[in-house]
Amino acid sequence: MAWIRFNEPFGTEEIVKMAVETVGLHLYEQRTVEEQLRQKMASLELYQGIAAPFFMQSGTAALEVMALAMEFTPGEEVILPSFTYPATANAFLMAGARLVFADIEPDTLNLDPKSVERLLSSRTKAIVPIHYGGVAADVPQLEKLAESCGAVLLEDAAHCIGASFRGKPLGTFGAMGTSSFHSTKNITSAGFGGCLFVEDPNRRSMVEEITVQGTDRAAYRAGRVSAYRWKRQGGEYVMPVFSMAYLRASLERLEEVTERRKMLWKKYHELLSPLEEEGFLKLCKVPESAGINGHVFYVLLKDRKEREGLKHHLHERRIEAFSHYEPLHDTVIGRSAGRCDGEMEITGSISGRILRLPMHMELSTDQVERICQAVEEFHRKRF
Ligand SMILES: *Cc1c(COP(=O)(O)O)cnc(C)c1O
């Protein structure tokens, strides 16, 4: 029997062909291709009316630019989940912030506002949810908490292209937000890529400067200044032309990709619900008003041993399945970089019990059925 892979990068011959054509016409015309990409994004229903994003070399690069734009001074703090990819933490650490790790909610694996509230201080400058698997965090509550102490909401929406809350795209709620087009995400810009949404108009020129070595080159190009100057810390972050062309062609398919992944996600959910009712596993509880994008489908097992058992059982049946983040707070660097919310009980528990199942565009509903049968078989075998 053929392996069912965990992930397959999204791309088609048509997308490659379109990207190559664009590059053939405009190889050294970065701004032309960028404008085409922005227009494509603005033409998608979900992204209409948002400020044009800045396209970056990776989601990590977008996080780094976002963190630099916060201009942290020593001692200022950022509250983030411990259950995330190290990129979230690295960006703020590099920008000079103290990291404050909050616990997550067991129903969504997103930042728990109660934990965030316990961690607020006069030094809190930003609160950073990640919207795990493209399922919205408790945005209204987190916004309220940020407001209460003069901090801003920043989103690491790396999982979230095509996902929304109350009809608005994730990544566009905070003052700034990032997304990723890495090949493991729903759509890709040919391997590596990301973007930065800057909804706060006062921050756009600073962000632009950071992406061009901290200079006002954009103002120079627009004829607003006679020579460009080095004004702040910055770097080389802008997405390469081929990636932009590839992403533009991929965006044509975004709605279809989101719909298909949602359909597969719902199929999993429906087929595994009886096992949840029997108490064998737990599934994600999608909050009302959250528009999902089917980025991740996971199950939570009773304990680490059972998770490893199920993973092994699936591998024996040629089905790839993986755990996910190991808590960042519980590491040598995590401890030296900041503080956390006590025992971080849910984070510790979830990281040992989560198992992610295959999810990608090549996956068929028959395969989802085969996977769910294998999960059920493992459950029955234990009695
Ligand atoms: C993928 C990911 C990133 C980094 O994005 P890249 O494009 O791979 O650099 C950051 N944060 C989270 C939560 C991610 O899943």
The ligand as an ORCA input file, in Angstrom:
! r2SCAN-3c Opt
* xyz 0 1
  C       5.824     28.376      9.741
  C       5.758     29.235     10.955
  C       6.580     30.367     11.118
  C       7.708     30.700     10.205
  O       7.372     30.877      8.900
  P       8.476     30.570      7.781
  O       7.821     31.054      6.538
  O       8.723     29.092      7.805
  O       9.706     31.345      8.118
  C       6.386     31.177     12.225
  N       5.469     30.896     13.145
  C       4.677     29.806     13.053
  C       3.647     29.573     14.109
  C       4.822     28.938     11.968
  O       4.046     27.840     11.890
*
